[in-house]
Amino acid sequence: MKTVLLALICMASFNTKAQSSDSVVTSLIEAKIQIISDYLDKKEHSLQKISEAVAFFTELTGIASEADGKYYGQYHPSIKDKEAWANWVLLNKQYLFWDKEIKSIILYKKIKI
């Protein structure tokens, strides 16, 4: 009986950590997508925020922006960029986890051989 109770407590703890991890990932991705959307709607003018959002999605997804990368970064993401990144996130969101130690999103996907 104690073993079952301990297992249930561990599962509940793990489930809570997974949910909070998922919410961190979701909020980070939503914030970066919002920056791209605001730029495309001509509401965002901070070149630093735009460049950071483009770099974030390029690193996370491996999909480079159509914008030409200059010394100062990429400031002109396109609608195609936003759609490609959003589709990638939609297809891979179940494999994205927040790593507290390194404060980064981790893509964890098993490959069957």
C-alpha positions in Angstrom: 0.0 0.0 0.0 2.9 2.4 0.9 4.5 1.6 -2.5 1.4 2.5 -4.4 0.9 5.7 -2.5 4.6 6.6 -3.1 4.2 5.9 -6.8 1.1 8.1 -7.0 2.9 10.9 -5.3 5.8 10.6 -7.6 3.6 10.5 -10.7 1.7 13.6 -9.5 4.9 15.4 -8.9 6.3 14.5 -12.3 3.0 15.5 -14.0 3.1 18.9 -12.2 6.7 19.5 -13.3 5.8 18.5 -16.9 2.8 20.8 -16.9 4.9 23.8 -15.6 7.6 22.9 -18.1 5.1 22.9 -20.9 3.7 26.2 -19.8 7.2 27.8 -19.8 7.9 26.5 -23.3 4.5 27.6 -24.5 4.8 31.1 -23.1 8.3 31.6 -24.5 7.2 30.5 -28.0 4.0 32.6 -27.9 6.0 35.7 -26.9 8.5 35.3 -29.7 5.7 34.6 -32.3 3.9 37.7 -31.1 7.0 39.8 -31.7 7.2 38.4 -35.3 3.4 39.0 -35.8 3.7 42.6 -34.4 6.6 43.2 -36.8 4.6 42.0 -39.8 1.7 44.1 -38.7 4.1 47.1 -38.4 3.5 47.4 -34.6 7.0 46.3 -33.5 10.0 48.4 -34.3 12.7 47.2 -31.9 15.4 45.7 -34.1 16.9 43.9 -31.1 13.6 42.2 -30.3 13.0 41.2 -33.9 16.6 39.9 -34.3 16.3 37.9 -31.1 13.0 36.4 -32.2 14.4 35.4 -35.6 17.5 33.9 -34.0 15.4 32.0 -31.4 13.2 30.4 -34.1 16.2 29.7 -36.4 18.0 27.9 -33.6 15.0 26.1 -32.2 13.6 24.9 -35.6 16.7 24.8 -37.8 14.6 26.8 -40.4 16.5 29.9 -41.4 14.7 33.1 -42.1 14.4 34.3 -45.7 15.8 37.6 -44.5 19.4 38.2 -45.3 21.7 37.9 -42.3 24.0 40.8 -42.0 26.5 41.7 -39.3 23.7 43.1 -37.1 21.4 40.2 -37.5 18.2 39.5 -39.3 15.5 42.2 -39.1 13.0 41.4 -41.8 11.2 38.0 -41.2 8.5 37.3 -43.7 5.1 35.8 -43.4 6.5 32.6 -44.9 9.1 32.5 -42.1 6.3 32.9 -39.4 4.2 30.2 -41.0 7.2 27.8 -41.3 8.2 28.3 -37.7 4.6 28.0 -36.4 4.1 24.8 -38.4 7.3 23.3 -37.0 6.3 24.2 -33.5 2.8 22.7 -34.0 4.4 19.4 -35.3 7.0 19.2 -32.6 5.4 20.8 -29.5 5.1 17.4 -27.8 8.9 17.0 -27.9 9.8 20.4 -26.5 10.7 20.6 -22.8 12.1 23.3 -20.5 15.4 22.5 -18.9 15.7 24.5 -15.7 19.4 23.9 -15.2 20.5 25.4 -18.5 17.4 27.6 -18.9 16.7 26.5 -22.4 14.1 24.7 -24.5 15.2 21.1 -25.3 14.0 19.1 -28.3 13.7 15.5 -27.1 12.7 13.0 -29.8 13.3 9.3 -29.9 14.2 7.8 -33.2 13.2 4.2 -33.8 15.7 2.0 -35.5 
